[in-house]
Amino acid sequence: MPRRYADYLASDGFTTLNMISTIGAYILGASTLPFIWNVFRSYRFGEVVTVDDPWGYGNSLEWATSSPPPRHNFTELPRIRSERPAFELHYPHMIERIRN
């Protein structure tokens, strides 16, 4: 399909493809409305996060540091000894319960 044409002639055979493309563009544009609504509601009525791990049980290394992370937060890569290093760092008492 040629690009940058404002209009297609019926004899070109692109009318159906142009209509499909136009409908897809409208659907894509309409799908941004829930996103914009969610951003607005979160900004206006959302709670401010005051802890480093807002979900409480982060498993990977990005939850092992403070939020926002300080500069050079990992000058050396920490040694990984399990599949859930941040969880074990924040909840050692639960790990002891699991192992016993």
C-alpha positions as CSV (number, residue, x, y, z in Angstrom):
1,M,0.0,0.0,0.0
2,P,1.5,3.4,-1.0
3,R,2.2,5.7,1.9
4,R,1.3,9.4,2.5
5,Y,-1.8,9.3,0.3
6,A,-4.7,11.2,1.7
7,D,-7.2,9.3,-0.4
8,Y,-7.4,6.1,-2.3
9,L,-9.2,5.5,-5.5
10,A,-11.6,2.5,-5.6
11,S,-9.7,1.2,-8.7
12,D,-6.4,1.1,-6.7
13,G,-7.8,-1.8,-4.5
14,F,-6.7,-0.3,-1.2
15,T,-10.1,0.8,0.0
16,T,-10.6,-2.2,2.2
17,L,-7.1,-2.2,3.6
18,N,-7.4,1.6,4.3
19,M,-10.7,1.0,6.2
20,I,-9.2,-1.8,8.3
21,S,-6.2,0.4,9.1
22,T,-8.5,3.3,10.0
23,I,-10.6,1.2,12.3
24,G,-7.4,-0.2,14.0
25,A,-6.2,3.3,14.5
26,Y,-9.4,4.3,16.2
27,I,-9.3,1.2,18.4
28,L,-5.7,2.0,19.4
29,G,-6.6,5.6,20.1
30,A,-9.6,4.6,22.2
31,S,-7.5,2.1,24.2
32,T,-5.4,5.0,25.6
33,L,-8.5,6.4,27.4
34,P,-8.5,3.8,30.2
35,F,-4.7,4.4,30.7
36,I,-5.2,8.2,30.9
37,W,-8.1,7.7,33.4
38,N,-6.0,5.4,35.5
39,V,-3.1,7.9,35.6
40,F,-5.5,10.7,36.6
41,R,-7.1,8.7,39.4
42,S,-3.8,7.5,40.7
43,Y,-2.4,11.0,40.7
44,R,-5.5,12.5,42.3
45,F,-6.6,9.8,44.7
46,G,-3.7,7.4,45.0
47,E,-1.8,6.7,48.2
48,V,1.8,7.8,48.5
49,V,4.2,4.8,48.9
50,T,6.3,5.2,52.0
51,V,8.1,1.9,52.1
52,D,10.8,0.4,49.9
53,D,8.8,-2.7,48.9
54,P,5.1,-1.6,48.4
55,W,3.9,-5.1,47.7
56,G,5.6,-6.6,50.7
57,Y,7.2,-9.7,49.3
58,G,9.6,-8.7,46.5
59,N,11.7,-11.6,45.4
60,S,14.4,-10.2,43.2
61,L,17.3,-7.8,43.7
62,E,15.5,-4.6,42.6
63,W,13.6,-4.8,45.9
64,A,16.8,-5.3,48.0
65,T,17.7,-1.6,47.8
66,S,15.8,1.5,49.0
67,S,13.4,3.4,46.8
68,P,14.5,5.6,45.0
69,P,17.9,3.8,44.9
70,P,20.9,5.8,46.0
71,R,23.7,6.5,43.6
72,H,26.0,3.5,43.1
73,N,23.7,1.3,45.2
74,F,25.4,-1.9,44.1
75,T,29.1,-1.0,43.8
76,E,29.7,-4.7,43.9
77,L,27.2,-7.3,42.7
78,P,25.8,-9.0,45.8
79,R,26.3,-12.8,46.0
80,I,23.1,-14.6,45.1
81,R,22.5,-17.7,47.3
82,S,18.9,-18.4,46.5
83,E,16.1,-17.8,44.0
84,R,14.5,-15.2,46.3
85,P,17.4,-13.0,47.7
86,A,15.4,-9.9,48.6
87,F,12.6,-11.9,50.3
88,E,15.2,-13.6,52.5
89,L,16.9,-10.3,53.3
90,H,13.7,-8.6,54.4
91,Y,12.0,-11.6,56.1
92,P,14.7,-13.8,57.7
93,H,12.2,-15.0,60.4
94,M,9.9,-16.5,57.7
95,I,12.8,-18.3,56.1
96,E,13.6,-19.9,59.4
97,R,10.0,-21.1,59.8
98,I,10.0,-22.5,56.2
99,R,13.3,-24.4,56.8
100,N,12.2,-25.9,60.2
